[in-house]
Amino acid sequence: MADENKGPVTFLRNVGREMKRVTWPTKKELTRYTLVVLTTLIFMVAFFYLVDLGISTLLRML
């Protein structure tokens, strides 16, 4: 943290150095992760839709 007060130029240089160290996912990994996210999203939408439908039906019955 010695560069804490060196300014925005030093900060941006450090960001550039750190970005070179990042291990980026391969195309295959990125595709797999995207499919996992989309599948999870679809499952959650369906789940909450069914829960909402059930609660709405129960409230209408009252």
NUPA-189297 format. One line per 3 residues: number of its first residue (from 0); their letters; for each residue x, y, z of N, C-alpha, C. Coordinates in pm, 1 decimal. Layout:
NUM> A> X/Y/Z/X/Y/Z/X/Y/Z; ...
This chain:
0> MAD> 81.5/-118.8/0.0/0.0/0.0/0.0/86.5/126.0/0.0; 210.6/115.4/-45.6/299.3/230.0/-48.8/255.4/331.5/-153.8; 182.3/286.0/-259.1/137.7/376.0/-365.4/1.4/435.8/-335.8
3> ENK> -36.9/436.7/-210.7/-172.3/476.2/-173.2/-205.7/620.0/-215.7; -112.2/711.9/-207.7/-140.0/852.9/-237.2/-64.4/901.6/-360.6; -41.0/815.8/-458.4/38.8/854.2/-574.9/-45.1/911.6/-688.5
6> GPV> -176.4/898.7/-684.5/-261.0/958.9/-786.1/-319.4/859.9/-883.9; -401.2/912.0/-974.1/-473.7/825.1/-1066.8/-385.1/757.5/-1171.5; -276.6/819.0/-1212.0/-189.1/758.8/-1313.3/-127.0/631.7/-1258.9
9> TFL> -75.7/637.3/-1137.4/-17.9/518.9/-1073.7/-123.6/412.2/-1053.0; -241.6/454.6/-1014.8/-350.0/359.4/-995.9/-379.5/284.3/-1125.7; -390.4/357.8/-1235.5/-421.2/294.4/-1364.0/-308.0/202.4/-1410.2
12> RNV> -183.9/239.4/-1384.2/-72.1/150.1/-1417.3/-81.4/20.4/-1338.3; -115.1/32.4/-1210.3/-128.6/-86.7/-1126.3/-245.8/-173.5/-1171.7; -352.3/-109.7/-1214.6/-465.8/-185.9/-1267.0/-422.2/-264.2/-1390.2
15> GRE> -348.7/-201.2/-1479.0/-299.0/-268.8/-1599.2/-212.1/-388.4/-1565.4; -124.5/-373.5/-1466.3/-39.3/-485.6/-1423.5/-122.1/-600.5/-1366.9; -220.7/-566.0/-1286.3/-305.0/-669.3/-1225.6/-388.7/-742.1/-1330.9
18> MKR> -435.4/-668.9/-1431.3/-516.5/-731.9/-1535.7/-435.5/-833.8/-1615.1; -305.2/-812.2/-1628.0/-220.3/-909.3/-1697.0/-203.6/-1037.0/-1616.1; -220.8/-1029.7/-1484.4/-207.3/-1146.4/-1397.3/-333.1/-1232.1/-1390.9
21> VTW> -444.6/-1176.9/-1436.1/-572.5/-1246.3/-1426.1/-571.5/-1369.6/-1516.1; -624.3/-1479.3/-1465.7/-641.0/-1599.1/-1546.0/-781.8/-1595.7/-1603.4; -791.1/-1566.5/-1731.9/-920.5/-1553.8/-1796.4/-972.8/-1691.8/-1833.7
24> PTK> -1105.4/-1712.7/-1827.9/-1160.7/-1843.6/-1864.5/-1147.9/-1867.9/-2015.4; -1137.1/-1996.3/-2049.6/-1134.0/-2031.9/-2191.0/-1275.0/-2017.9/-2248.8; -1285.2/-2026.1/-2381.1/-1415.6/-2014.2/-2445.5/-1508.6/-2126.5/-2398.5
27> KEL> -1453.6/-2247.0/-2383.2/-1533.7/-2360.6/-2338.3/-1585.0/-2338.2/-2195.7; -1498.0/-2290.1/-2107.3/-1539.0/-2262.7/-1969.0/-1643.7/-2152.3/-1964.6; -1622.9/-2047.1/-2042.6/-1716.4/-1935.5/-2044.7/-1853.8/-1980.2/-2093.4
30> TRY> -1856.1/-2065.1/-2195.4/-1982.4/-2118.5/-2245.7/-2051.4/-2202.0/-2138.7; -1975.1/-2285.5/-2070.8/-2031.7/-2369.5/-1965.1/-2087.5/-2284.8/-1851.6; -2013.0/-2183.8/-1808.2/-2059.3/-2096.4/-1700.0/-2186.2/-2021.2/-1740.2
33> TLV> -2189.0/-1975.8/-1865.8/-2307.2/-1904.7/-1914.4/-2429.2/-1995.6/-1913.6; -2412.5/-2119.0/-1957.5/-2523.9/-2214.1/-1957.4/-2571.6/-2244.7/-1816.0; -2479.7/-2253.8/-1722.5/-2517.3/-2277.3/-1582.6/-2599.5/-2159.6/-1530.7
36> VLT> -2556.8/-2038.8/-1560.0/-2628.7/-1919.4/-1513.8/-2767.6/-1913.4/-1576.1; -2777.3/-1936.8/-1706.2/-2907.4/-1930.8/-1773.2/-3001.4/-2040.3/-1723.9; -2948.2/-2160.8/-1703.4/-3030.1/-2269.9/-1651.3/-3080.5/-2238.0/-1511.4
39> TLI> -2994.2/-2185.8/-1427.5/-3033.6/-2147.3/-1291.9/-3139.3/-2037.2/-1296.2; -3121.3/-1941.6/-1384.2/-3217.1/-1832.6/-1398.8/-3354.6/-1885.5/-1439.8; -3358.1/-1974.4/-1538.0/-3485.1/-2032.0/-1583.5/-3551.6/-2109.7/-1471.1
42> FMV> -3473.5/-2187.6/-1396.5/-3527.9/-2264.0/-1284.6/-3586.9/-2170.7/-1178.8; -3515.6/-2063.4/-1145.7/-3563.9/-1970.9/-1043.2/-3690.2/-1898.1/-1088.7; -3695.8/-1858.8/-1214.3/-3816.0/-1792.5/-1266.4/-3935.2/-1886.6/-1256.7
45> AFF> -3917.4/-2011.5/-1299.8/-4026.2/-2109.3/-1294.0/-4068.8/-2134.5/-1149.3; -3972.1/-2147.9/-1060.1/-4001.6/-2173.6/-919.1/-4084.5/-2060.1/-858.7; -4038.8/-1937.1/-876.4/-4110.5/-1824.6/-816.9/-4245.3/-1800.0/-885.2
48> YLV> -4254.9/-1832.5/-1013.2/-4383.7/-1822.7/-1081.4/-4483.3/-1919.5/-1017.5; -4439.7/-2043.0/-995.7/-4528.7/-2142.2/-935.6/-4564.4/-2105.8/-791.1; -4470.3/-2056.4/-715.0/-4498.5/-2014.1/-577.6/-4598.9/-1898.8/-578.5
51> DLG> -4577.3/-1801.6/-665.5/-4669.2/-1688.2/-674.9/-4808.0/-1733.9/-718.1; -4814.1/-1823.6/-813.7/-4942.2/-1876.9/-860.0/-5014.2/-1948.7/-746.6; -4939.0/-2028.5/-670.3/-4998.3/-2100.5/-557.7/-5050.8/-2007.3/-450.2
54> IST> -4973.7/-1908.3/-415.2/-5016.3/-1813.1/-311.6/-5137.1/-1732.9/-360.6; -5136.2/-1691.6/-485.9/-5248.6/-1617.0/-541.9/-5375.1/-1700.9/-540.4; -5362.6/-1828.2/-575.2/-5478.3/-1917.9/-574.2/-5531.7/-1935.5/-433.0
57> LLR> -5442.8/-1951.2/-337.3/-5486.3/-1966.4/-198.0/-5556.4/-1840.1/-147.5; -5505.3/-1724.5/-181.7/-5566.5/-1599.5/-137.2/-5703.0/-1578.0/-200.8; -5719.9/-1619.8/-325.7/-5849.5/-1606.7/-392.7/-5953.9/-1698.3/-329.7
60> ML> -5908.1/-1809.1/-273.8/-6000.3/-1905.2/-212.9/-6053.1/-1854.9/-79.5; -5987.3/-1759.2/-19.0/-6030.3/-1708.2/111.6/-6148.6/-1620.7/105.6
